[in-house]
Amino acid sequence: MIGIVDYNMGNLASVINAFAKVGIDAKLESDPSKLNQYDKLILPGVGAFADAMEHLKENGMDEAIVAYAQTGKPLLGICLGMQLLFDSSQEFGTTRGLGLIPGNVVAFDKTKFDHKLKVPHMGWNELFVQKNTPLFSGLKKDFYLYFVHSFHAECNDQYTIGKTHYGYEFVSAVQNKNVYGIQPHPEKSHENGLKIIENFAKL
């Protein structure tokens, strides 16, 4: 069974529907004491980093997610959920994250953009695969996914499995052993996104 962390900060219905489309059961879970009953875990997220961390800390879900990751079972962060996996974010001041992937989350540097680019980065864009990973099995070395975000991760190439170009190149997918993160929304990315969800379910 796949668990989806329910902490009032994600498009949960879209994520559940995406799993249903590939014939896989997924269940919302808001009780941190029950996370370990799942074979795999999804951390979704939409909104502000600090608000998300506050919600996770309210009932100890932050510590439960870290403990889950330490079991070696697969964990996937989506959009804001991916950003929460990092050490910290600079959104509205500095906020500590879950610390599961070394690195930080920063705002897009608009000084590197031409006048046509706007923040948030919204719409379809290419993800360029940087390393072989089962998460992208069966996909091309570059493929389109749907993005909506104003901040992005910065981390060592050791943890980078995907990059995207918007004004400049940024990290759009990461992996640290059993912990995965993807900045775009696979649940909104049609066939390519469903393939990623299916791949995660097979890990």
C-alpha positions in Angstrom: 0.0 0.0 0.0 1.2 3.5 -0.8 0.5 6.3 1.7 0.0 9.9 0.8 0.8 12.3 3.7 -2.2 14.5 4.4 -1.3 17.7 6.2 -3.6 20.2 4.4 -1.0 21.4 1.9 -1.4 19.4 -1.3 -3.6 18.6 -4.3 -4.4 15.3 -2.7 -7.3 14.3 -4.9 -5.2 14.7 -8.0 -2.5 12.5 -6.6 -4.9 9.8 -5.6 -6.6 9.9 -9.0 -3.2 9.6 -10.8 -2.5 6.4 -8.9 -6.0 5.1 -9.6 -5.4 5.7 -13.3 -2.4 3.3 -13.3 -4.4 0.8 -11.2 -2.6 1.3 -7.9 -4.2 1.8 -4.5 -3.1 4.8 -2.5 -4.4 6.1 0.8 -4.4 9.4 2.6 -2.7 9.3 6.0 -2.8 12.1 8.6 -1.7 10.0 11.6 2.1 10.0 11.9 2.1 6.9 14.0 0.7 4.9 11.1 3.3 5.9 8.4 5.4 2.8 8.8 2.5 0.5 7.8 2.9 1.7 4.2 5.3 0.2 1.7 5.9 3.5 0.0 5.2 7.1 0.9 4.3 10.3 -1.1 4.8 13.8 0.4 2.8 16.2 -1.8 2.7 19.9 -1.3 1.4 23.2 -2.7 1.9 26.6 -1.0 4.6 28.2 1.2 7.5 26.2 2.7 7.2 27.7 6.2 3.4 27.0 6.4 4.0 23.4 5.3 6.7 22.8 7.9 4.4 24.3 10.6 1.6 21.9 9.5 4.0 18.9 9.6 5.3 19.8 13.1 1.8 20.2 14.6 1.4 16.5 15.3 4.9 15.3 14.8 4.5 14.3 11.2 7.9 15.9 10.4 9.7 13.5 12.7 7.6 10.6 11.5 8.6 11.2 7.8 12.3 11.4 8.7 11.9 8.1 10.7 10.1 6.5 7.7 13.0 7.5 5.3 15.5 5.9 7.7 13.7 2.6 7.2 14.9 2.4 3.6 11.4 2.3 2.2 10.8 4.6 -0.9 9.7 8.2 -0.2 8.8 10.6 -3.0 8.3 14.4 -2.5 6.3 16.2 -5.2 6.6 20.0 -5.9 6.7 21.7 -2.4 7.0 18.2 -1.0 10.3 17.9 -2.8 11.5 21.2 -1.4 10.6 20.1 2.1 13.1 17.2 1.8 16.0 19.7 1.9 17.9 21.3 4.8 16.2 24.7 4.5 14.3 27.3 2.4 14.8 31.0 1.9 11.1 31.6 1.2 10.0 34.4 3.5 13.1 34.1 5.6 15.0 31.0 6.4 13.0 27.9 7.5 14.5 24.5 8.3 13.3 21.6 6.3 13.4 17.8 6.9 17.1 17.5 6.1 16.8 14.3 4.1 18.7 15.7 1.1 21.6 18.1 1.6 20.9 21.4 0.0 18.7 24.5 0.1 15.7 26.0 -1.6 16.1 29.5 -3.1 14.0 32.0 -5.2 14.5 32.2 -8.9 17.1 34.8 -9.7 15.2 37.2 -12.0 18.4 39.1 -12.9 19.3 36.1 -15.0 16.0 36.1 -16.9 15.2 37.9 -20.1 12.2 40.2 -20.1 9.8 37.5 -21.3 10.2 35.2 -18.4 7.9 35.5 -15.3 7.8 34.0 -11.9 6.2 31.7 -11.0 7.6 29.2 -13.5 4.3 27.8 -14.7 3.5 25.4 -17.5 5.1 22.6 -19.5 8.9 22.4 -19.6 11.5 19.7 -20.2 13.2 17.7 -17.6 16.7 16.5 -18.6 17.7 13.2 -17.0 21.1 13.4 -15.4 21.5 9.9 -14.1 20.0 6.5 -14.6 17.2 6.0 -12.0 14.3 3.6 -11.8 12.0 6.6 -11.3 12.5 7.6 -14.9 12.5 4.0 -16.4 10.9 3.8 -19.8 11.1 7.6 -20.4 13.4 9.5 -22.8 16.5 11.4 -21.7 14.4 14.6 -21.9 10.6 14.8 -21.5 8.0 17.4 -20.7 6.2 17.7 -17.3 4.0 20.4 -15.8 5.6 22.9 -13.4 4.2 25.5 -11.0 6.8 27.1 -8.6 8.6 30.3 -7.6 11.5 28.6 -5.7 13.9 25.8 -6.7 16.4 23.6 -5.0 20.2 23.9 -5.1 22.2 20.8 -4.3 25.3 18.9 -5.2 25.2 16.9 -8.5 25.6 13.8 -6.3 21.8 14.1 -5.5 20.6 15.5 -8.9 18.8 13.2 -11.2 17.0 15.8 -13.3 17.5 19.4 -14.4 15.3 21.9 -16.2 16.0 25.3 -17.9 14.0 28.3 -17.1 16.1 31.5 -17.4 18.9 29.2 -16.3 19.5 25.6 -15.4 18.0 24.4 -12.1 17.6 21.2 -10.2 14.2 19.6 -10.9 14.6 16.1 -9.6 16.7 14.6 -6.8 17.5 11.3 -5.1 19.3 10.4 -2.0 19.2 6.6 -1.7 15.5 5.7 -1.1 14.4 9.4 -0.9 13.2 10.9 -4.2 12.0 14.3 -5.1 10.5 15.9 -8.2 9.7 19.6 -8.6 7.0 19.3 -11.4 3.6 17.7 -10.8 3.6 14.2 -12.3 -0.1 13.9 -11.4 -0.8 16.8 -13.8 1.7 15.7 -16.5 -0.4 13.2 -18.5 1.4 10.1 -19.8 4.9 11.1 -18.7 3.7 11.9 -15.2 1.7 8.7 -14.9 4.8 6.7 -16.0 6.8 8.3 -13.1 4.0 7.4 -10.7 3.9 3.8 -12.0 7.7 3.6 -11.7 7.6 4.8 -8.1 5.0 2.2 -7.2 7.3 -0.5 -8.6 10.3 0.5 -6.5 
